[in-house]
């Protein structure tokens, strides 16, 4: 814990060298107006950020390609050379997985109580004194993997992969079996063909990786064996998995989970974007087929008159606007609130903090649905405002046309409402974080500033704010990305609203929709436009990726990892 | 302390007794002013707190209200009753209200999810934080990129994976797997914590002959109690508040498989809203109280994780 207190000062320094925003550097010109200065600094930071992003990413890509080329070249050389120079078991390893391992092992001299077994007249005939501990565990495991995958490929993968062009398929039909009186269905399902093929391709990729790894590794143990160095026995291998190679043991199952439940679905989703999988082509009764870039054209080109194009632009604009508004309001609101609660004037700060935190603790599907009922056209808020005469007053000045405030039923009002309600949900988080940070700021920073004659405002703008910005930078990025995909707030609050705009209605969207909620509506609504939903999903990913890349090339996050170890 | 400061300090107390009378009254006025400022400050905070607790308060009020639909004209209910709480615990064959079953389902799902994902997260964090191996950086980058894909679409595909590839018929098992299988991706906060444990400890243990497995179980785990508590509690709370993924994975209409979140959300259907709104509120209050207590407990770890992880990388 001591260390975490020391680090802020060091980070503050690294910040100052980068962006010239340290308290010391600003000191000579105290007459400069703090807000303006901060804004200018922010702009400068964004400019340098962009510049650095393009330069850095350019260099990264260039270096990446050079590196990739070199490593692929070196890898191929290794594989070819070890085939030429290896002995016959190594050569056979190229055909049969782990074949060489049956021949490599550590020479073990038989011992009794730690001493080699010796006999009176040297070696007794036919009695072994030494044997080889061959790597039978690796060899048999690899053989099992090879047999398994080949069987799987022939029996299950090949039939599916051969139909992957999604043409010439057997129609799906159901026949009532006369004997059992049950409906027996048969035929191809394009959905399953695609899904199985992707699973098979992922397995094949893993298979190829294992193939090359075992070749390289086998060659290594051949050399070790030939030179008389130590070769791992099966027991050594197991021991290694709990010591030097422990990371393999602990990462295996989690990575397997990620591959099956994250990577396979993502690949499937990307493939769906290139098919016409929608309500008219729902498996198993009907087939969908590959359509190339048609869905992307429908989504982006202005020549298609499906309405997707205009709605997409509008939804995308609102998504980005929403992400900015939601992030900024919660961020600033949280900081302001934490400062207010942290002030010396506050009595019972813990109690107040608890009050605000309760709003996060209540599940969102409860609190947001309640707010939705509260603000609906005939909800309590409107009833109360009506009783107090606010509604008739607003009507008289022409602010609203109907006898209620359309908080969640007017395309413009609803956007303001969700932003404000989101503040209610979102800024206690930022408040908690800022409170934590405020407690961590080393007090000697303030003390030295006070001795130098800095006032309260000066200390706030020169110490507190830079400090908070520095620490919460990554959180800010993360919350921006989270807001782009903020399903809960938008979906729950606007689920009572239905659009009157025909263009939006035909593509299953609402004015208040984000990309994610639109996507969800398409998948669950009457249209089942999975193909277009996938296109939107890909777009949401692209936007998040751009934002994250922009932000992370600027911060030197990865280099700081080992500072405190 | 410099000599100049010392003289300054010694001067001040000496000048205080000789303060003129009007200065004293000014001092008093300042005191009053300050008190007023304190009171105003706290009243302002209090007002904000009331505004913040407004919906929560309304939730509690509605749960005791005799009104069965949210279309009411007054904030405070006209009459109070306990019927909602009674019917939540005694559904009496109401298929739309099986709170005790849902509670049991969610408890099972969240306990198993919590167990699996805590183990996964700790394993991944240990490997990525305490060990150095080829491809470690790439793994971290890939995991960051994977986190950017919208999970909603994946969930739809996962539903079909369960349906056709794995053929798991137990819906609660499906939920457990869907929640916990990819939980290794959420390693960042725990890794940030592990990064702060000095490497010297590991090295000392290695010199004494400890294997990495022993370092993990005997050193890192005992030293990381706070982050383990945090991981356990957050993964336990997940299934209680999530409704989107459960909505996709669980079959519609089969209420006996619902979790609390789905069951309660289902009560807000158009057809059920006018009869089940009070019951919804009562159920929401019942699950919100333990969740709030848990969250109060977790919040400091959450803050430490975000702020610490942010600086430490």
Interface residues (C-beta under 8 A of the other chain):
Chain A: X3 X4 X7 X8 X11 X191 X192 X195 X196 X199 X239 X242 X243 X244 X246 X247 X249 X250 X251 X253 X254 X255 X257 X258 X260 X261 X262 X263 X264 X265 X266 X268 X269 X337 X340 X341 X343 X345 X346 X347 X352 X354 X355 X356 X357 X358 X359 X360 X361 X362 X363 X364 X365 X366 X367 X369 X370 X371 X373 X374 X376 X378 X379 X380 X383 X384 X387 X424 X428 X432 X433 X435 X436 X437 X440 X471 X472 X473 X474 X475 X481 X485 X487 X488 X491 X515 X516 X519 X520 X523 X530 X533 X534 X537 X540 X541 X544 X545 X548 X557 X558 X559 X560 X561 X562 X563 X564 X565
Chain B: X37 X38 X41 X42 X44 X45 X46 X48 X49 X52 X53 X55 X56 X58 X59 X62 X70 X71 X72 X73 X74 X75 X120 X123 X124 X126 X127 X131 X133 X136 X137 X139 X143 X144 X145 X146 X148 X149 X150 X151 X152 X153 X154 X155 X156 X157 X158 X160 X161 X164 X165 X177 X178 X180 X181 X182 X183 X184 X185 X195 X196 X197 X198 X199 X211 X212 X213 X216 X240 X241 X243 X244 X261 X264 X265 X268 X284 X287 X288 X291 X292 X294 X295 X296 X299 X300 X302 X303 X304 X306 X307 X308 X309 X310 X311 X312 X313
